[in-house]
């Protein structure tokens, strides 16, 4: 086992490897870990050179964010497959919205398969962003260095260090065209939270008018045991069954529903261009449930109402601590929490996606209804409903 202090380096064995970031979770402070692919100047070449929770596979699979758990993040890397222009791969950590300092984390370390350990000395560390370590080329071979370099201002100075322009969209974009940006990478890293003070935002359209694959994730609190307070709150012993679904309306007037109840999983490549990826009945799948929207076909979609409903268990949204996050390539993740107002009804309309002049307008809803049919009536969808099962 080789233990590296900050500044120290070690050679790497050839072939695929894993890099694991382990840390002690801190309540109220989310730790986001990313990988930057850097050229000889230490800069990214574009948004495809960053691997993070909104873009988990880059460089044709040579760098992958493969596992995210509480207190543990794993990257899989095949450095020999990287483009020759990539000289370094830097692994970084940032504290979301600067809600804490790294001094609050009693344990933070990076380990590389093959026996390399790099503990990060966090005692008295007041920074909110860190370069943990970096893989770099030296005389045709790859080596690893423990860096532990901090940035007091959080994400913005860290990103600027790598030549990244942090794009922060506004709810009401200017009507006049903005000046052309400097020739640096424009990558949206900042998470956007829609709440009562900021209730809507529009996704930035790419030059070709293609939004790519829009992914919508529903995640919620997992009970750690089969009993106890949490299970009592939810009214069942095995964990709550929280499901994601949506109502859709296409431009040609067709309407429908996507949800596991009734096995209406939809289709990504064909109408309605929306697909539900399975059904997590217990919350055992750590990354929750996913809806996929084919952004290449957004011109065929008029509106989508994303909702969650409690299939089993006593409705108690505060206990679920549910959150829906929307991911789109090159865009900041957009987050809506469904438990802010609580609510004792079984269905929550979370977000409304509307085609406004070809753009994707995302509006926070967070309205509670007895069931999906009541939500349908409130939003005037006009579907005919019948009892269904999984």
N, C-alpha and C positions, 0 to 999 in steps of 0.2 A: 504494500500500500504506500503510495506517495502522497504526502500531505503538503499542499502548497500554501505559502503565505502570500499576501498581496504583492504582486510584482514578479513572483516566481513562475517558472514555466516547466513543462515536461513534454517529452515526445509522445506521440500517439501511435498505436498499432494501426496497420492498414485495415481497411474494410469498414463496414457500417458500425456505428457506435450509438450509445444513448447518453444523454446528459440529463441528470435529474436535479431539480432544485427542490430542496426540502426546507420547510420553515414551520415555526410554531404559529398557527393562526392567531390573529388579534381581533377581538370583537369590534365590529364597526369599521374595520380598515381592510378593504379588499386589496390583495396583492396581485397585480397583473404582470405576467412574464412574457417577454417577446424575444425574437431573434432577428437581428439585422444583418443582411448580406451586404458587405462593403467592398468597394473597389480599392485600388492602390492609394487613393486619396482619403480613404476612410469614410467614404460617402456612399449612400444608396444610389442606385441608378433610376429607381422608380418605385411605384407602390408594390410591384411584384417582388421586391427585395425585402419584404418584411413579413415575418410569420408570427401571428398572434391569434387570439381567440376568435377574431372575425375572419381570419384567413389562415387556416391551419396547415395548408400544404403549399409549398412554393418550390421553385426550381425543379419542376417535374418530379416532385417527390423526394428530392435530395435532402430537404429539410422539412420535418413534419412536427407539429405540436400534437403528440399522440395521446397524451393522458393528462387530465386536469382533475385533481382531487383536493380535498381540504388538506392543506399543508404539503402538497406534493404536485409538481409539474414535471412532465417528461417530454423531452425532445428526442426524436430519432434523426440521425444525420448520416449521410453517405457522402463525405466531403470530396472524395475522388470523382464524384459525378457532377460537381459544381462547374459552372462555366469558368474558363481560365481567367476571366476578368474579375472574379470574386477572390479577393485576397484574404478576407477575414469574415468570420461569423461571430458577431457579438451577442451574448445573452444578457438581457437586461431585466430589471424589476422596477416597477413603479407602484406607488401607493395611490389608489384611486382617489381623485379629488383632494389629495394632500391631507387626508383625514387623520394621519398619524405620522410619526417619524420612524426611521428604521431602528432607532434606539428602543422602540416599543416591542421589537421582535427579538426575543431572547435567543432564538436559534434561526440561522439562515446559512445554508451551505449549498455548494454545487459539487456534484460528483459525476465523474465521467467513467464509463465502462472501461475496464482494463486496470482499475485500481488507482484512480486519481481522486483525491478529495481536496476541496478548496473551501474551508470554512470562512465565512465573511464576518469580520469583527464588527458587530453592530453596537457595542456598548458606547453610549454617549453620541451615537451617530444621528445628527439632526437633519440629514438629507431625506428627500422623499422619492428620489430616483437613483438607480445604481446601474453601472455596468458591472455585472457579476464576474464575467470572464470572457475570453475570446479564443476562438480557434483561428490560427493564422498559418500561412504558408511560409516556409523558410527552406530555401535551397531544394525546392521540389517536394518537400515533405511537410506534413501538417503537424503543428505543435499546439499545445494549450497553455494559456497564461491566466492566472488568477489576477483580476484587475481591482475590483472593489472600489471603483471610482464613483463618488457621489455627486449629485446635482441638487442644490438646495431648492431650486424652483420647481422641481417635479418634472413632469412629462415634457413641457415645452423646451427647456434648455437641453434635455437629453436628446430629444428629437432633432433640435437645431444642430447639435454636435455631429449628427450623422447626415446632415444636409436635407433634413425633412422639414417641409412646411406644414405646420399644423393648420388644417382647414377647419374652422368652426362655423358651420352653417347657421344662419339666422332664420327665425320663423317667418320673417317677411323680407325676402331678398330684395336688393335694390333693383329698380326698373331699368337703370342705365347700365350698360356693360362695364364690368370692372376692368382695370388695366391688366394687361397680360402679366402673369407672375414671372419672377426671375426663373432662370432655367435650373430649378431645383425640384426635387421630388415633392409631389403634393399628396400626402398621405393623411387620411383622417384617422386619428387615433383616439381622440377624446370621446368618452362615452357621453351620450346625450340622454338626459332623463326628462321625460315629459311628465309634468305635474300641473297643479292648478295655476302656477305662475307662468308656465310655458307649455301650452296645451297642444301645439301642432308644429310640424316641420315638414319640409319637402326635400326629397332625395335629390342629389345633384345628378343630372343626366350626363352620361358620357358623350363624347363627340359623335359616336355613331348612333346615339339614341337608345342604346341597349343598357338596361339596368343589370344585366347578368342574372345570376341566381339569387333571389331574395329569400333568405331563410328566417323563419320565425320560430323561436324557441320558447317553450313553457317549462319553467323549472319551479320547484317548490321544496319546502322543508321536508327532510327525511327523518322519520323516527329511528332512533338507534337501537331500540329494543322493541319487543312485542307487547310491552305493557307500559305502565307509567302514565304520567300526566298527559303527554302528547296524545297517546292513544285514547285516553278518556275524552279529551277535547274533541277528537274527530269521530268518536262513536264507534270505533272498530279497532281490533287489536293488530291487524296486519299492515296498517298504514292507509292513508287516504288514497282513493283513486281519482286523481285530478286529470281531466282530459282537455285537450285543446281542439278547437274546431273553427269553422268559419262559414259564414254565408257569403255567396258570391253572386254578382250580376255581371254578365258579359255585355259588350256593346250591342250585340244583336238582340238583346232582351232576355236571353236565357238566364234563369236563376236556379240556384240549388244550394246544397249544404255539403260540407266536407267534415266528417267526424267518424270516430271509430264506432260509435253507436249506430247500428244499422249497416256497418261495414261500407260506408261511403268514403273511400280513401282517395278518390279523384285520380287525376292523371297529370303528370308534369309536361309531357310532350304533346298531348292532345287536349282539347277543351275539357275541363275549364282551365287548364294550365296551372293547376294547384294540386299538390300531392301531400297527403298526410303520411309521414314515415312511421308506421307502426303504432302501437298502443302500449304505454308503460302503465300497467295496472297497479303496481305497488310502489312506484317511486324508486325501485331498485336500480334503474338505469340512471347513472349519475348526471348525464347531460339532459335528462328530461325528454320531452316530446317535441317533434319538429314538424312544421309546415313548410313546404317549398313552393315558391311562386316563380314561374318561368318569366323572368324579366324581359326576355326577347319577345314575348307575346303580350307585354303589358298594354299595347295599343288595342288588344282585343278585350280587355277587362275594364269595366266601368267602376266597380267598387267591390271591396272585400271587408267584411266585418269579422274581426278575429275575436273569439270568445273562449272562455274556459268554463267548465262546469264540473261539479263534484258528482261523479257517477255513484259513488257509495260513501256513506259516512254522513254525519250531521254537518250541514253547511256551517262552516266557521272559517272565513277567509283570513282572519287575523292569525289563526293557528297554522294555516298552510304557508304563510309568508311567500306567496306566489309572485313570480316576476316573469314578464314576457319581454324578450329582447329580439329586435329585428336587426339582421345583418345583411348588408349588401356590399359587393366588392367596391373598395375604394371609398367607403362611406363610414362615418362614425356609427358604432352600434347605438341603437335607439332603445331605451329601456322604459317600460311602464310597469309599475308595481300594482298588483291587483288587491293588495290587502290594506291599502291606506285607510279606507273608510270602513273596513271590516265588512259588514253585511251578513245577514243570515239567510239570504236566498241562494238557490242552488246554481245560478248561472250568472256570469259576469261578462258583459260586453266590454272588451279591453281597449281595442284600437280599431279605427276605421281608416282603411286605405282607399283613396279616391284618385281616379284618373282626372287630373285637372290640366287640360291643355297638353296632355302627354306626359306630365310629370307625375310622381307618386307623392301625394300629400298624405302624411301620417298624422292622425289626430287621436289624442288620448280621450277615451270615453269613460271607462271604469264606472259603469252603471250596472246595477244588480237587478236580476229578474228571477221569477219563480222557476222558469225553464227557458229552453231555446225558443219555443213558440211565442212566449211573451216578448222575448227580445226581437223576434221577427216582426211582431205587430208594432212594437215601438219604432222600429226603423222602416216600417212599411215595405217589407220584402214581399209578402203575400204568398208564402208557400203553404202547401197543405201538409199537415203533420199527422203522423200516426205513431203508435208505440213501437219502439225498436229495442234490440238487444245486441250484445257483442257476441 
